Amino acid sequence: MSASPASPGARQTVALALFGLALVAAPFVVDRYILSIILLCLIGAYLGQAWNILMGFCGLLSLGHALYLGLGAYGAAALYVKFGIGPWLGVFVAMALAVAASFVIGWLGFRFRIEGVYFSLLTIAFAESARIGFDNWAWLGGAAGFFLPVRAEDFGQYWNLRGGPFFFYYLALALAAGGLFVSARLRASKLGHAWLAIREDAQAARALGVNVTRARFMALFVSAAMTAVGGVYLAFWGNNIFPGQIFDMAHSIDIMLGPIVGGVGTLFGPIVGSFLLVPLGEALIEALRALGLNAPGAKALVYGFLLMGIIAAAPSGVWPWLARRLRLQDREQ
Amino acid sequence: MSAVAQPLLAVRNATKRFRGLTAVSDVSFAVMPAEIFAVIGPNGAGKTTLFNLIAGAFALDEGEIHFDGRRIDGQSPDKICEQGIARTFQIVKPFPELSVRDNVAIGAMLRAPDMDSARAAADEILRKLDLFDKRGQKAASLTLPDRKRLEVARALATRPRLILLDEVMAGLRPTETDHMVAALRDINRAEQLAIVMIEHVMRAVMALAERVHVLHHGASIAEGPPQEVTRDARVIESYLGLKAAH
């Protein structure tokens, strides 16, 4: 599409380019603490993008995305530690594990017509089962956790994801950018339009020749595989995995909150949401510490109220609102 | 059309029961290629159920449905659409958050290699149905007559050989009805598209249909050219009997 210099599409491209440049330059400008927060924003944006493909595009609400995160993390980490197979290969195994798990969920859901909230409950059940299963799987450390060795001589083996903060920062940036790219390409494709049609009205989509079950499986597979890649990153970045953390329901909710606050079904919603919520959470911890308010649950309480405020002010998400204000709205939105 | 010509659509002894209620009972009819065929009958006669059987939304309890010589009953709605039968819904089902253009492009996707060609095909159909100027609007913002038109446009976009139109004239003003009639006749002639329409608007039935099939309480009571059928005593009774009850 040709766009005049002042058109929303062109303005959006410029805004995205500036934002990208700022992120590329960030490690040379900000300190380590701020950099670690931006890294978390980027990972949140990436995982939100993966969840958004399933819910925002295809209309399937997963409340158990931690399942794919955990399977990806454990899959690649176990291959590396137990068999010496690096994550460059392990990431494919991780994706395959997540896709296989999502296939079982999808098969149960679609075969037995478990729809709407009942599908969501199914996703929780699987994530919780995995948490309990891994808690008791001694070979992978059980509840005590699984640890990746951190050896000085491995440092610089980037193909094994052994590197410093700069390395992991740029890797997160690459993931977030890649996630956006994949999401944008899929949304513009025939498959993406089949997803949107299914989200809007599955019966009408079917009557127009859309193979609804196949398209839903594709959304599940893409979303699960992308989330598993995020899990591999988390394992090699943190060097430890605990079933109680990685498979936790709270983790699934964290993945969802970004796109929900940013704008479900939009391309930039997951990014905006993550860059809003992660710093908000961090700032809140600092503020409460400064105030001496370290009562348990205080952060969750304030965070909850802030979320309610944001959602009440921008019910369809912050990004659509922001895009209107900055005149960045594209044709489609 | 010769006497031995093969029908495009053949419904044979179709029966559908819902918990003891027989919604469609032993209904048979055939539609020839490029024919315009109407199914009429009072409310609750089983017309929409019949459409759902043909389109694959419901499974038959008895009988068979053949399209272009192949048996299609038991297939899923998307497979049936792929073979060349499109349908509209009586209670319109737009994709509300998507643009008018994307609504139609999703229909066109079925026979288009990519979205660009699907959108080009959609634009062509939108022009025919006077929706081109509204292509950028969200479907949710359309008025009911426009939604009816969108429903038809979307179904046409799948490039069917037979289209099932479920009360697409309802709620249209007479001039809008005439416009839709003209558009349908054009497409029928230009593309040899067979049309099966459920319709209460007799103005449209008389103008378009070559043959009319009348259902009452799920059963066939008459079939023939519209002028004959509307004079049939049983048909008049089925309608007037119901009207008198109101």
Interface residues (C-beta under 8 A of the other chain):
Chain A: A188 S189 K190 H193 A194 L196 A197 E200 D201 Q203 A204 A205 R206 A207 L208 G209 V210 N211 V212 G265 R331 E332
Chain B: A55 A57 S76 P77 D78 C81 E82 A86 R87 F89 K93 P94 F95 P96 E97 L98 S99 D102 A105 I106 G107 M109 L110 A112 D114 M115 A118 G136 R154 A155 A157 T158
